[in-house]
């Protein structure tokens, strides 16, 4: 029992040192004040107050002196200690012990403020630690047909793992057996589980649903997605944004100005305004307290850290505070088309009967008979359409693919052709020419057309296209409401790009672009809109992502180059979070502006009140530290 109590005491001192110091200071101050109420207890009271100074102010004094010695800079901690010691010295000199108590109250309130700020900042750190807890320490590996618990960091590429229903997936891997639904909300922010089957990739830190999965590790655990997320967020939290760097630089010069002005205030008023020396020194000490820029220093960084943590919880990764600030100023967004606004996968959009078979589903079944086992994107799209419509498919024989032209095979005793006109017989090609007007509008809209024929008879055409993401139209509407201009940049042909733009209601389209062309257009957009975001997912988008004010990559489907280059990563394969990221940036800017305004107003009010003699030391300390705590808590609103 005593050993357990000892561990608890050590943990309390280690993790709550500022709180323990503030509590000890408060206790010593209270007892010391009581002792001073009795003439016989004055010595004891003064000794207890001295201990209160030491317990409450030791940490701040060491930090202030270290900064002064190592960096040759004054900081707020040292100014507080000087003001407190000045009050104590003035009280001892004038035999006014209430001034000594005022100095102790200054130390106490400063210690309480530090403890509260520490707890507030710990909330953002807990958000990151919660990410670290998403992966288990061990995995259930299958070795020689037997289950064996293996530490995550000892897993190797090629290891086989078993994940049972309801368990956390230990590392990124490929499903080789089983099917389930995966809860990816902790990683991507998606609200609904994702159906997963053989061949799909699963991510460490996600939760397996109701089916057992056998996985094969396909990359080292150190490279797993959750580890990259943690690293990015930690780097973002330790980086100093430009605005914070400016505030810190300003604070160093401001602290020197406070000292110089404090010296002038401690020496000139008796000659200029006939103040007493006691009043002059006391007002100078209060000035050191209320003029310190603590609240101003807390106006930015807690807000940015809270915003970064908030984004991480939603599946939005900001790679730094600068990015969070910049995205709130975005006036235009340039989108890559393929894989960003669209799914990046062909899908059957229309089947046109032109011969003796009038049922579109029958034509689709005919094409699927030879395309069902094809790895070509057109073949996969036709096979997917058949599965989605629950159509029965016969299996063709003697299947032969003709690269760049199409595919043919035999069904029963009849030859089936699916592809371009060049694949068909002369009779079918002649018939195709008579139906060009039928498919002209589809071709003009950028659709891919394949013809289906049986022997020498043309039976129909299948139109395929890269389809819009389901959330794209709603996103464009939300961005319009935010007043953000939208532009499409793509390497695809103009007809295909215009077709997508019309569906979305986007009027600015740039097509047939090389990667360097995208960079040039982004530069032109920046001259027009000043702050421009680029959203992309491919290697060819990386230069434009780097050139934009804010580069945004799709985490689920994006290439590694795009993810490394981008400033913001949307972890899901959805664009839904883009406007949330912009709104989070705007909200961050509003809170920072509110904090700075409030902090400056408090400093000005306290300075004027002190000059007019309206506040004493405890009230000045309370106003100064209270404003600092309020500004810090204001920044933490973004954690909600």
Secondary structure as UniProt FT lines:
FT   HELIX           2..15
FT   HELIX           17..36
FT   HELIX           39..41
FT   HELIX           42..71
FT   HELIX           76..94
FT   HELIX           97..132
FT   TURN            133..134
FT   STRAND          138..143
FT   TURN            144..145
FT   STRAND          146..151
FT   HELIX           152..154
FT   TURN            157..158
FT   STRAND          160..163
FT   TURN            165..166
FT   STRAND          173..177
FT   STRAND          180..183
FT   HELIX           185..188
FT   STRAND          194..196
FT   TURN            198..199
FT   STRAND          201..202
FT   TURN            204..205
FT   STRAND          207..208
FT   STRAND          213..217
FT   HELIX           221..223
FT   HELIX           225..238
FT   HELIX           242..267
FT   HELIX           269..272
FT   HELIX           277..290
FT   HELIX           294..297
FT   TURN            298..300
FT   HELIX           301..313
FT   TURN            314..315
FT   STRAND          316..318
FT   HELIX           321..327
FT   TURN            328..329
FT   STRAND          332..336
FT   HELIX           337..341
FT   STRAND          342..353
FT   HELIX           360..371
FT   TURN            372..373
FT   HELIX           377..388
FT   TURN            389..390
FT   STRAND          397..402
FT   TURN            403..405
FT   STRAND          406..411
FT   TURN            412..413
FT   STRAND          414..419
FT   HELIX           421..423
FT   HELIX           426..434
FT   HELIX           436..444
FT   TURN            445..446
FT   STRAND          448..454
FT   TURN            455..456
FT   STRAND          457..468
FT   TURN            470..471
FT   HELIX           472..481
FT   TURN            482..483
FT   STRAND          485..489
FT   HELIX           494..504
FT   STRAND          508..510
FT   HELIX           515..529
FT   STRAND          532..536
FT   HELIX           539..541
FT   HELIX           542..547
FT   STRAND          550..554
FT   TURN            555..557
FT   HELIX           560..565
FT   STRAND          568..570
FT   TURN            576..577
FT   HELIX           578..611
FT   TURN            612..613
FT   HELIX           617..635
FT   HELIX           636..639
//
